[in-house]
Amino acid sequence: MLGVKKNTIYGWKRRWKHKKPRLSNKPQPTKEEAPQESTKEEAPQEITPESVADALLKRVVDALTEHERLLAEINECKRLTLEMGKALETERQEKDRILKIHNDQVKTRRVTDSETLRRLAKL
């Protein structure tokens, strides 16, 4: 039985046996409220290979459309990530330049304020 033990199957059967049917919250319609059956006989819709093919084709087109939308979203996220990475790298470079200038000023005992350091780092 595809690797399923007998005890497991018996357990499943016991659980199914004791399951209570779920009741809906909707009240059951009375005879007077029940919809009247139509006098016209409606022809049952025939399932043809063409209708099945159309339904499958529609599902494939919907899936491809969803795939393209998700792919565009992923590409947008990738673009934003690259932009943020470049901005982060420039911030790091500016921080390193400010730190280097500050360390040089500490060595020469000539420390300036932070605004001057930022201006010097951008040059």
MMTF fields as JSON, N, C-alpha, C and O atoms, coordinates in Angstrom:
{
  "mmtfVersion": "1.0.0",
  "mmtfProducer": "UNKNOWN",
  "numBonds": 491,
  "numAtoms": 492,
  "numGroups": 123,
  "numChains": 1,
  "numModels": 1,
  "chainsPerModel": [1],
  "groupsPerChain": [123],
  "chainIdList": ["A"],
  "bondAtomList": [4, 2, 8, 6, 12, 10, 16, 14, 20, 18, 24, 22, 28, 26, 32, 30, 36, 34, 40, 38, 44, 42, 48, 46, 52, 50, 56, 54, 60, 58, 64, 62, 68, 66, 72, 70, 76, 74, 80, 78, 84, 82, 88, 86, 92, 90, 96, 94, 100, 98, 104, 102, 108, 106, 112, 110, 116, 114, 120, 118, 124, 122, 128, 126, 132, 130, 136, 134, 140, 138, 144, 142, 148, 146, 152, 150, 156, 154, 160, 158, 164, 162, 168, 166, 172, 170, 176, 174, 180, 178, 184, 182, 188, 186, 192, 190, 196, 194, 200, 198, 204, 202, 208, 206, 212, 210, 216, 214, 220, 218, 224, 222, 228, 226, 232, 230, 236, 234, 240, 238, 244, 242, 248, 246, 252, 250, 256, 254, 260, 258, 264, 262, 268, 266, 272, 270, 276, 274, 280, 278, 284, 282, 288, 286, 292, 290, 296, 294, 300, 298, 304, 302, 308, 306, 312, 310, 316, 314, 320, 318, 324, 322, 328, 326, 332, 330, 336, 334, 340, 338, 344, 342, 348, 346, 352, 350, 356, 354, 360, 358, 364, 362, 368, 366, 372, 370, 376, 374, 380, 378, 384, 382, 388, 386, 392, 390, 396, 394, 400, 398, 404, 402, 408, 406, 412, 410, 416, 414, 420, 418, 424, 422, 428, 426, 432, 430, 436, 434, 440, 438, 444, 442, 448, 446, 452, 450, 456, 454, 460, 458, 464, 462, 468, 466, 472, 470, 476, 474, 480, 478, 484, 482, 488, 486],
  "bondOrderList": [1, 1, 1, 1, 1, 1, 1, 1, 1, 1, 1, 1, 1, 1, 1, 1, 1, 1, 1, 1, 1, 1, 1, 1, 1, 1, 1, 1, 1, 1, 1, 1, 1, 1, 1, 1, 1, 1, 1, 1, 1, 1, 1, 1, 1, 1, 1, 1, 1, 1, 1, 1, 1, 1, 1, 1, 1, 1, 1, 1, 1, 1, 1, 1, 1, 1, 1, 1, 1, 1, 1, 1, 1, 1, 1, 1, 1, 1, 1, 1, 1, 1, 1, 1, 1, 1, 1, 1, 1, 1, 1, 1, 1, 1, 1, 1, 1, 1, 1, 1, 1, 1, 1, 1, 1, 1, 1, 1, 1, 1, 1, 1, 1, 1, 1, 1, 1, 1, 1, 1, 1, 1],
  "groupList": [{"groupName": "MET", "atomNameList": ["N", "CA", "C", "O"], "elementList": ["N", "C", "C", "O"], "formalChargeList": [0, 0, 0, 0], "bondAtomList": [1, 0, 2, 1, 3, 2], "bondOrderList": [1, 1, 2], "singleLetterCode": "M", "chemCompType": "L-PEPTIDE LINKING"}, {"groupName": "LEU", "atomNameList": ["N", "CA", "C", "O"], "elementList": ["N", "C", "C", "O"], "formalChargeList": [0, 0, 0, 0], "bondAtomList": [1, 0, 2, 1, 3, 2], "bondOrderList": [1, 1, 2], "singleLetterCode": "L", "chemCompType": "L-PEPTIDE LINKING"}, {"groupName": "GLY", "atomNameList": ["N", "CA", "C", "O"], "elementList": ["N", "C", "C", "O"], "formalChargeList": [0, 0, 0, 0], "bondAtomList": [1, 0, 2, 1, 3, 2], "bondOrderList": [1, 1, 2], "singleLetterCode": "G", "chemCompType": "PEPTIDE LINKING"}, {"groupName": "VAL", "atomNameList": ["N", "CA", "C", "O"], "elementList": ["N", "C", "C", "O"], "formalChargeList": [0, 0, 0, 0], "bondAtomList": [1, 0, 2, 1, 3, 2], "bondOrderList": [1, 1, 2], "singleLetterCode": "V", "chemCompType": "L-PEPTIDE LINKING"}, {"groupName": "LYS", "atomNameList": ["N", "CA", "C", "O"], "elementList": ["N", "C", "C", "O"], "formalChargeList": [0, 0, 0, 0], "bondAtomList": [1, 0, 2, 1, 3, 2], "bondOrderList": [1, 1, 2], "singleLetterCode": "K", "chemCompType": "L-PEPTIDE LINKING"}, {"groupName": "ASN", "atomNameList": ["N", "CA", "C", "O"], "elementList": ["N", "C", "C", "O"], "formalChargeList": [0, 0, 0, 0], "bondAtomList": [1, 0, 2, 1, 3, 2], "bondOrderList": [1, 1, 2], "singleLetterCode": "N", "chemCompType": "L-PEPTIDE LINKING"}, {"groupName": "THR", "atomNameList": ["N", "CA", "C", "O"], "elementList": ["N", "C", "C", "O"], "formalChargeList": [0, 0, 0, 0], "bondAtomList": [1, 0, 2, 1, 3, 2], "bondOrderList": [1, 1, 2], "singleLetterCode": "T", "chemCompType": "L-PEPTIDE LINKING"}, {"groupName": "ILE", "atomNameList": ["N", "CA", "C", "O"], "elementList": ["N", "C", "C", "O"], "formalChargeList": [0, 0, 0, 0], "bondAtomList": [1, 0, 2, 1, 3, 2], "bondOrderList": [1, 1, 2], "singleLetterCode": "I", "chemCompType": "L-PEPTIDE LINKING"}, {"groupName": "TYR", "atomNameList": ["N", "CA", "C", "O"], "elementList": ["N", "C", "C", "O"], "formalChargeList": [0, 0, 0, 0], "bondAtomList": [1, 0, 2, 1, 3, 2], "bondOrderList": [1, 1, 2], "singleLetterCode": "Y", "chemCompType": "L-PEPTIDE LINKING"}, {"groupName": "TRP", "atomNameList": ["N", "CA", "C", "O"], "elementList": ["N", "C", "C", "O"], "formalChargeList": [0, 0, 0, 0], "bondAtomList": [1, 0, 2, 1, 3, 2], "bondOrderList": [1, 1, 2], "singleLetterCode": "W", "chemCompType": "L-PEPTIDE LINKING"}, {"groupName": "ARG", "atomNameList": ["N", "CA", "C", "O"], "elementList": ["N", "C", "C", "O"], "formalChargeList": [0, 0, 0, 0], "bondAtomList": [1, 0, 2, 1, 3, 2], "bondOrderList": [1, 1, 2], "singleLetterCode": "R", "chemCompType": "L-PEPTIDE LINKING"}, {"groupName": "HIS", "atomNameList": ["N", "CA", "C", "O"], "elementList": ["N", "C", "C", "O"], "formalChargeList": [0, 0, 0, 0], "bondAtomList": [1, 0, 2, 1, 3, 2], "bondOrderList": [1, 1, 2], "singleLetterCode": "H", "chemCompType": "L-PEPTIDE LINKING"}, {"groupName": "PRO", "atomNameList": ["N", "CA", "C", "O"], "elementList": ["N", "C", "C", "O"], "formalChargeList": [0, 0, 0, 0], "bondAtomList": [1, 0, 2, 1, 3, 2], "bondOrderList": [1, 1, 2], "singleLetterCode": "P", "chemCompType": "L-PEPTIDE LINKING"}, {"groupName": "SER", "atomNameList": ["N", "CA", "C", "O"], "elementList": ["N", "C", "C", "O"], "formalChargeList": [0, 0, 0, 0], "bondAtomList": [1, 0, 2, 1, 3, 2], "bondOrderList": [1, 1, 2], "singleLetterCode": "S", "chemCompType": "L-PEPTIDE LINKING"}, {"groupName": "GLN", "atomNameList": ["N", "CA", "C", "O"], "elementList": ["N", "C", "C", "O"], "formalChargeList": [0, 0, 0, 0], "bondAtomList": [1, 0, 2, 1, 3, 2], "bondOrderList": [1, 1, 2], "singleLetterCode": "Q", "chemCompType": "L-PEPTIDE LINKING"}, {"groupName": "GLU", "atomNameList": ["N", "CA", "C", "O"], "elementList": ["N", "C", "C", "O"], "formalChargeList": [0, 0, 0, 0], "bondAtomList": [1, 0, 2, 1, 3, 2], "bondOrderList": [1, 1, 2], "singleLetterCode": "E", "chemCompType": "L-PEPTIDE LINKING"}, {"groupName": "ALA", "atomNameList": ["N", "CA", "C", "O"], "elementList": ["N", "C", "C", "O"], "formalChargeList": [0, 0, 0, 0], "bondAtomList": [1, 0, 2, 1, 3, 2], "bondOrderList": [1, 1, 2], "singleLetterCode": "A", "chemCompType": "L-PEPTIDE LINKING"}, {"groupName": "ASP", "atomNameList": ["N", "CA", "C", "O"], "elementList": ["N", "C", "C", "O"], "formalChargeList": [0, 0, 0, 0], "bondAtomList": [1, 0, 2, 1, 3, 2], "bondOrderList": [1, 1, 2], "singleLetterCode": "D", "chemCompType": "L-PEPTIDE LINKING"}, {"groupName": "CYS", "atomNameList": ["N", "CA", "C", "O"], "elementList": ["N", "C", "C", "O"], "formalChargeList": [0, 0, 0, 0], "bondAtomList": [1, 0, 2, 1, 3, 2], "bondOrderList": [1, 1, 2], "singleLetterCode": "C", "chemCompType": "L-PEPTIDE LINKING"}],
  "groupTypeList": [0, 1, 2, 3, 4, 4, 5, 6, 7, 8, 2, 9, 4, 10, 10, 9, 4, 11, 4, 4, 12, 10, 1, 13, 5, 4, 12, 14, 12, 6, 4, 15, 15, 16, 12, 14, 15, 13, 6, 4, 15, 15, 16, 12, 14, 15, 7, 6, 12, 15, 13, 3, 16, 17, 16, 1, 1, 4, 10, 3, 3, 17, 16, 1, 6, 15, 11, 15, 10, 1, 1, 16, 15, 7, 5, 15, 18, 4, 10, 1, 6, 1, 15, 0, 2, 4, 16, 1, 15, 6, 15, 10, 14, 15, 4, 17, 10, 7, 1, 4, 7, 11, 5, 17, 14, 3, 4, 6, 10, 10, 3, 6, 17, 13, 15, 6, 1, 10, 10, 1, 16, 4, 1],
  "groupIdList": [1, 2, 3, 4, 5, 6, 7, 8, 9, 10, 11, 12, 13, 14, 15, 16, 17, 18, 19, 20, 21, 22, 23, 24, 25, 26, 27, 28, 29, 30, 31, 32, 33, 34, 35, 36, 37, 38, 39, 40, 41, 42, 43, 44, 45, 46, 47, 48, 49, 50, 51, 52, 53, 54, 55, 56, 57, 58, 59, 60, 61, 62, 63, 64, 65, 66, 67, 68, 69, 70, 71, 72, 73, 74, 75, 76, 77, 78, 79, 80, 81, 82, 83, 84, 85, 86, 87, 88, 89, 90, 91, 92, 93, 94, 95, 96, 97, 98, 99, 100, 101, 102, 103, 104, 105, 106, 107, 108, 109, 110, 111, 112, 113, 114, 115, 116, 117, 118, 119, 120, 121, 122, 123],
  "secStructList": [7, 6, 6, 7, 7, 2, 2, 2, 2, 2, 2, 2, 2, 2, 2, 2, 2, 2, 7, 7, 7, 7, 7, 7, 1, 1, 7, 7, 7, 7, 6, 6, 6, 1, 7, 7, 7, 7, 1, 1, 7, 7, 7, 7, 7, 7, 7, 7, 2, 2, 2, 2, 2, 2, 2, 2, 2, 2, 2, 2, 2, 2, 2, 2, 2, 2, 2, 2, 2, 2, 2, 2, 2, 2, 2, 2, 2, 2, 2, 2, 2, 2, 2, 2, 2, 2, 2, 2, 2, 2, 2, 2, 2, 2, 2, 2, 2, 2, 2, 2, 2, 2, 2, 2, 2, 2, 2, 2, 6, 7, 7, 7, 7, 2, 2, 2, 2, 2, 2, 2, 2, 2, 7],
  "xCoordList": [0.825, 0.0, 0.862, 0.582, 1.875, 2.726, 3.337, 3.439, 3.738, 4.428, 3.528, 4.031, 2.221, 1.309, 0.954, 0.537, 1.122, 0.852, -0.647, -1.432, -1.031, -2.441, -3.003, -4.129, -2.224, -2.708, -3.033, -3.976, -2.248, -2.505, -3.837, -4.619, -4.09, -5.35, -6.522, -7.545, -6.39, -7.471, -7.708, -8.849, -6.63, -6.771, -7.529, -8.38, -7.213, -7.926, -9.409, -10.257, -9.716, -11.122, -11.85, -12.987, -11.203, -11.849, -12.106, -13.162, -11.144, -11.326, -12.442, -13.238, -12.514, -13.566, -14.932, -15.917, -14.98, -16.236, -16.787, -17.997, -15.896, -16.333, -16.448, -16.827, -16.132, -16.25, -17.717, -18.544, -18.03, -19.399, -19.546, -18.62, -20.684, -20.87, -20.937, -21.536, -20.331, -20.326, -21.669, -22.148, -22.252, -23.52, -23.242, -22.371, -23.997, -23.804, -24.572, -25.536, -24.138, -24.797, -26.082, -26.872, -26.296, -27.491, -28.686, -28.577, -29.812, -31.003, -31.51, -31.416, -32.039, -32.559, -33.865, -34.704, -34.061, -35.302, -36.484, -36.365, -37.602, -38.817, -39.402, -38.891, -40.489, -41.102, -41.588, -41.469, -42.143, -42.682, -41.567, -41.744, -40.411, -39.297, -38.45, -37.672, -38.604, -37.791, -38.098, -39.256, -37.091, -37.336, -38.182, -38.009, -39.086, -39.96, -39.169, -38.344, -39.436, -38.762, -39.32, -40.525, -38.434, -38.891, -39.592, -39.265, -40.553, -41.308, -40.532, -40.728, -39.636, -38.833, -37.732, -37.136, -37.479, -36.359, -35.119, -35.093, -34.101, -32.856, -31.991, -31.823, -31.453, -30.611, -29.295, -28.674, -28.862, -27.578, -26.449, -26.467, -25.489, -24.372, -23.472, -23.028, -23.218, -22.388, -20.912, -20.502, -20.153, -18.709, -18.093, -18.166, -17.494, -16.867, -15.366, -14.912, -14.607, -13.157, -12.789, -11.802, -13.589, -13.304, -13.5, -12.705, -14.571, -14.814, -13.733, -13.312, -13.292, -12.216, -10.928, -10.212, -10.638, -9.428, -9.494, -8.496, -10.665, -10.819, -10.603, -9.935, -11.172, -11.018, -9.549, -9.037, -8.88, -7.462, -6.61, -5.696, -6.922, -6.18, -6.37, -5.424, -7.582, -7.85, -7.032, -6.467, -6.969, -6.188, -4.697, -4.003, -4.206, -2.791, -2.493, -1.475, -3.386, -3.185, -3.202, -2.381, -4.134, -4.187, -2.903, -2.368, -2.41, -1.182, 0.016, 0.864, 0.087, 1.188, 1.117, 2.144, -0.084, -0.25, 0.211, 0.915, -0.189, 0.23, 1.751, 2.39, 2.323, 3.775, 4.498, 5.492, 4.001, 4.627, 4.534, 5.479, 3.393, 3.222, 4.217, 4.85, 4.346, 5.279, 6.724, 7.539, 7.037, 8.384, 8.709, 9.819, 7.736, 7.945, 8.15, 8.985, 7.393, 7.542, 8.921, 9.546, 9.386, 10.712, 11.798, 12.752, 11.652, 12.644, 12.661, 13.723, 11.482, 11.415, 12.123, 12.863, 11.898, 12.571, 14.08, 14.844, 14.508, 15.938, 16.554, 17.647, 15.83, 16.324, 16.448, 17.444, 15.423, 15.461, 16.597, 17.256, 16.821, 17.903, 19.259, 20.118, 19.45, 20.716, 20.918, 22.021, 19.834, 19.941, 20.311, 21.164, 19.665, 19.961, 21.386, 22.05, 21.858, 23.23, 24.237, 25.241, 23.956, 24.854, 24.844, 25.891, 23.658, 23.563, 24.3, 24.978, 24.163, 24.854, 26.365, 27.098, 26.826, 28.265, 28.802, 29.879, 28.068, 28.531, 28.534, 29.427, 27.535, 27.514, 28.722, 29.342, 29.052, 30.225, 31.51, 32.369, 31.629, 32.828, 32.948, 34.035, 31.816, 31.84, 32.21, 32.985, 31.645, 31.968, 33.453, 34.094, 34.002, 35.428, 36.301, 37.309, 35.912, 36.681, 36.633, 37.651, 35.43, 35.299, 36.151, 36.826, 36.114, 36.896, 38.396, 39.145, 38.824, 40.245, 40.674, 41.733, 39.84, 40.163, 40.207, 41.095, 39.232, 39.195, 40.446, 41.045, 40.828, 42.029, 43.277, 44.143, 43.364, 44.503, 44.511, 45.566, 43.309, 43.233, 43.571, 44.179, 43.179, 43.512, 45.02, 45.592, 45.668, 47.125, 47.825, 48.818, 47.304, 47.924, 47.362, 47.772, 46.443, 45.807, 45.116, 45.199, 44.446, 43.713, 42.328, 42.099, 41.407, 40.094, 39.113, 39.057, 38.331, 37.298, 35.922, 35.796, 34.904, 33.54, 33.062, 33.713, 31.922, 31.432, 31.015, 31.19, 30.466, 30.067, 31.278, 31.214, 32.353, 33.576, 34.111, 34.58, 34.037, 34.486, 33.661, 34.207, 32.358, 31.497, 31.823, 31.875, 32.042, 32.39, 33.718, 33.862, 34.679, 35.987, 35.88, 36.586, 35.009, 34.873, 34.239, 34.532, 33.373, 32.7, 33.602, 33.319, 34.678, 35.592, 36.392, 37.202],
  "yCoordList": [-1.193, 0.0, 1.248, 2.184, 1.284, 2.454, 2.944, 4.151, 2.037, 2.429, 2.928, 3.495, 2.74, 3.166, 1.941, 0.919, 2.049, 0.908, 0.725, 1.66, -0.514, -0.817, 0.021, 0.514, 0.184, 0.953, 2.394, 2.989, 2.944, 4.308, 4.386, 5.313, 3.405, 3.384, 3.215, 3.882, 2.331, 2.143, 3.433, 3.777, 4.137, 5.415, 6.43, 7.158, 6.473, 7.387, 7.056, 7.945, 5.761, 5.344, 5.74, 6.21, 5.551, 5.912, 7.414, 7.848, 8.197, 9.648, 10.089, 10.957, 9.504, 9.87, 9.485, 10.194, 8.36, 7.862, 8.816, 9.023, 9.399, 10.241, 11.716, 12.531, 12.065, 13.465, 13.847, 13.098, 15.019, 15.513, 16.324, 17.031, 16.225, 17.04, 18.518, 18.882, 19.337, 20.769, 21.358, 21.132, 22.094, 22.747, 24.163, 24.856, 24.575, 25.929, 26.899, 26.522, 28.13, 29.154, 29.65, 30.342, 29.306, 29.764, 28.92, 27.698, 29.556, 28.767, 28.032, 28.534, 26.853, 26.056, 26.678, 27.052, 26.8, 27.396, 26.456, 25.233, 27.062, 26.261, 25.944, 26.392, 25.159, 24.782, 26.003, 26.079, 26.967, 28.156, 29.022, 29.658, 29.047, 29.879, 29.201, 29.856, 27.895, 27.158, 27.65, 27.914, 27.775, 28.241, 27.229, 26.017, 27.767, 26.919, 26.366, 27.057, 25.117, 24.508, 25.114, 25.322, 25.388, 25.986, 24.928, 23.742, 25.397, 24.468, 24.139, 23.086, 25.061, 24.777, 23.8, 23.874, 22.907, 21.994, 22.628, 22.98, 22.764, 23.33, 22.203, 21.162, 22.433, 21.413, 21.352, 22.387, 20.16, 20.069, 20.493, 20.206, 21.172, 21.642, 20.458, 19.728, 20.286, 19.163, 19.537, 20.657, 18.584, 18.783, 18.2, 16.999, 19.078, 18.655, 18.876, 19.647, 18.209, 18.43, 19.896, 20.396, 20.577, 21.982, 22.845, 23.745, 22.56, 23.36, 23.09, 24.001, 21.834, 21.498, 22.2, 22.752, 22.176, 22.832, 24.34, 24.949, 24.944, 26.38, 26.713, 27.692, 25.893, 26.133, 26.0, 26.818, 24.968, 24.783, 25.923, 26.412, 26.335, 27.435, 28.723, 29.488, 28.955, 30.142, 30.099, 31.111, 28.929, 28.797, 29.014, 29.632, 28.503, 28.682, 30.16, 30.677, 30.837, 32.263, 33.056, 33.953, 32.73, 33.41, 33.17, 34.092, 31.932, 31.61, 32.356, 32.856, 32.431, 33.154, 34.65, 35.294, 35.194, 36.611, 36.882, 37.858, 36.017, 36.157, 36.015, 36.741, 35.076, 34.869, 36.119, 36.539, 36.71, 37.919, 39.071, 39.846, 39.186, 40.244, 40.059, 41.016, 38.816, 38.534, 38.763, 39.263, 38.396, 38.61, 40.102, 40.519, 40.902, 42.352, 42.908, 43.789, 42.395, 42.838, 42.463, 43.247, 41.268, 40.825, 41.705, 42.085, 42.027, 42.887, 44.279, 44.882, 44.79, 46.092, 46.036, 46.954, 44.965, 44.797, 44.698, 45.244, 44.002, 43.867, 45.228, 45.55, 46.029, 47.358, 48.236, 48.936, 48.189, 48.983, 48.534, 49.358, 47.227, 46.701, 47.183, 47.566, 47.165, 47.652, 49.137, 49.567, 49.923, 51.352, 51.57, 52.4, 50.822, 50.961, 50.525, 51.121, 49.485, 49.027, 50.084, 50.304, 50.744, 51.808, 52.983, 53.555, 53.34, 54.447, 54.101, 54.947, 52.858, 52.422, 52.467, 52.857, 52.075, 52.09, 53.518, 53.767, 54.46, 55.855, 56.403, 57.167, 56.015, 56.445, 55.893, 56.6, 54.638, 54.033, 54.748, 55.026, 55.044, 55.739, 57.117, 57.534, 57.821, 59.147, 59.038, 59.843, 58.029, 57.822, 57.526, 58.055, 56.674, 56.347, 57.578, 57.765, 58.421, 59.644, 60.577, 61.151, 60.729, 61.588, 61.047, 61.805, 59.728, 59.12, 59.315, 59.572, 59.191, 59.377, 60.819, 61.064, 61.77, 63.183, 63.468, 64.167, 62.915, 63.123, 62.548, 63.185, 61.339, 60.723, 61.553, 61.708, 62.086, 62.95, 64.206, 64.664, 64.76, 65.967, 65.668, 66.494, 64.484, 64.115, 63.968, 64.367, 63.397, 63.24, 64.594, 64.77, 65.543, 66.876, 67.787, 68.942, 67.287, 68.021, 69.294, 70.35, 69.156, 70.285, 69.775, 69.57, 69.57, 68.981, 70.087, 71.133, 69.829, 70.786, 70.198, 69.044, 71.005, 70.533, 69.566, 69.398, 68.941, 67.884, 68.43, 67.75, 69.645, 70.227, 70.428, 70.154, 70.893, 71.09, 69.756, 69.642, 68.751, 67.413, 66.902, 66.34, 67.094, 66.629, 67.37, 66.767, 68.677, 69.453, 68.987, 68.885, 68.709, 68.234, 66.85, 66.56, 65.999, 64.642, 64.644, 63.771, 65.614, 65.654, 66.192, 65.994, 66.867, 67.425, 66.377, 66.696],
  "zCoordList": [0.0, 0.0, 0.0, 0.748, -0.796, -0.969, 0.337, 0.556, 1.195, 2.413, 3.53, 4.5, 3.437, 4.498, 5.316, 4.773, 6.624, 7.491, 7.691, 7.531, 8.05, 8.282, 9.417, 9.332, 10.477, 11.623, 11.234, 11.755, 10.32, 9.868, 9.147, 9.362, 8.288, 7.54, 8.491, 8.333, 9.482, 10.452, 11.241, 11.551, 11.561, 12.268, 11.434, 11.945, 10.144, 9.252, 9.225, 9.313, 9.103, 9.044, 10.321, 10.266, 11.474, 12.742, 12.814, 13.274, 12.363, 12.404, 11.475, 11.835, 10.285, 9.34, 9.88, 9.676, 10.566, 11.106, 12.161, 12.245, 12.969, 14.074, 13.708, 14.55, 12.487, 12.089, 12.019, 11.498, 12.551, 12.488, 11.205, 10.806, 10.569, 9.368, 9.753, 10.765, 8.953, 9.23, 8.822, 7.711, 9.709, 9.427, 8.949, 9.474, 7.95, 7.455, 8.342, 9.008, 8.339, 9.143, 8.498, 9.141, 7.245, 6.543, 6.969, 7.077, 7.208, 7.542, 6.305, 5.185, 6.524, 5.417, 4.926, 5.746, 3.611, 3.105, 3.352, 3.271, 3.65, 3.837, 2.473, 1.447, 2.469, 1.193, 0.432, -0.791, 1.183, 0.529, -0.046, -1.085, 0.634, 0.187, -0.883, -1.577, -1.013, -1.975, -3.382, -3.703, -4.214, -5.582, -6.344, -6.222, -7.119, -7.926, -9.102, -9.7, -9.417, -10.558, -11.835, -11.968, -12.759, -14.013, -14.849, -14.806, -15.599, -16.438, -17.699, -18.305, -18.095, -19.286, -18.928, -17.854, -19.824, -19.62, -20.234, -21.413, -19.405, -19.896, -20.438, -19.802, -21.615, -22.232, -21.471, -21.229, -21.094, -20.403, -21.346, -22.543, -20.774, -21.583, -21.912, -21.025, -23.176, -23.605, -23.48, -23.785, -23.034, -22.943, -24.203, -24.464, -24.962, -26.21, -26.092, -25.247, -26.926, -26.893, -27.145, -26.605, -27.968, -28.251, -27.005, -26.733, -26.246, -25.039, -23.985, -23.272, -23.895, -22.96, -23.38, -22.544, -24.686, -25.192, -24.946, -24.561, -25.166, -24.916, -23.443, -23.113, -22.562, -21.126, -20.713, -19.949, -21.221, -20.896, -21.452, -20.788, -22.675, -23.288, -22.483, -22.297, -22.015, -21.197, -19.912, -19.496, -19.286, -18.054, -18.316, -17.507, -19.452, -19.806, -20.047, -19.587, -20.768, -21.043, -19.739, -19.549, -18.838, -17.537, -16.747, -16.13, -16.766, -16.034, -16.629, -15.889, -17.954, -18.594, -18.296, -18.077, -18.289, -17.964, -16.54, -16.283, -15.618, -14.219, -14.102, -13.341, -14.861, -14.849, -15.344, -14.751, -16.426, -16.958, -15.963, -15.817, -15.278, -14.285, -13.137, -12.69, -12.667, -11.577, -12.011, -11.236, -13.25, -13.767, -13.847, -13.515, -14.289, -14.337, -12.93, -12.722, -11.971, -10.582, -10.033, -9.319, -10.369, -9.928, -10.543, -9.864, -11.827, -12.479, -11.852, -11.702, -11.486, -10.819, -9.468, -9.114, -8.718, -7.421, -7.606, -6.811, -8.654, -8.937, -9.249, -8.784, -10.05, -10.401, -9.155, -8.974, -8.301, -7.068, -6.153, -5.519, -6.088, -5.253, -5.754, -4.959, -7.07, -7.63, -7.339, -7.002, -7.472, -7.167, -5.704, -5.387, -4.822, -3.392, -3.082, -2.235, -3.767, -3.568, -3.987, -3.31, -5.126, -5.578, -4.608, -4.306, -4.122, -3.16, -1.869, -1.288, -1.429, -0.214, -0.406, 0.503, -1.569, -1.846, -1.84, -1.3, -2.433, -2.409, -0.986, -0.618, -0.176, 1.229, 1.978, 2.772, 1.726, 2.382, 1.98, 2.818, 0.678, 0.211, 0.853, 1.253, 0.947, 1.573, 3.05, 3.566, 3.727, 5.147, 5.319, 6.227, 4.444, 4.533, 4.302, 4.983, 3.338, 3.083, 4.285, 4.673, 4.885, 6.069, 7.208, 7.905, 7.391, 8.463, 8.236, 9.178, 6.984, 6.667, 6.932, 7.51, 6.504, 6.739, 8.236, 8.724, 8.956, 10.408, 11.082, 11.948, 10.672, 11.257, 10.963, 11.824, 9.74, 9.396, 10.262, 10.701, 10.503, 11.328, 12.785, 13.465, 13.266, 14.642, 14.781, 15.796, 13.768, 13.824, 13.859, 14.565, 13.1, 13.077, 14.165, 14.276, 14.954, 16.069, 15.589, 16.216, 14.477, 13.914, 13.479, 12.287, 14.426, 14.166, 13.794, 14.44, 12.724, 12.305, 12.594, 13.005, 12.373, 12.655, 11.568, 10.537, 11.819, 10.918, 9.559, 8.547, 9.513, 8.227, 7.319, 6.12, 7.879, 7.101, 6.611, 5.479, 7.468, 7.059, 5.886, 4.936, 5.949, 4.843, 3.551, 2.479, 3.654, 2.476, 1.893, 0.675, 2.751, 2.283, 1.645, 0.68, 2.171, 1.641, 0.261, -0.556, -0.009, -1.312, -2.411, -3.593, -2.043, -3.05, -3.746, -4.617]
}
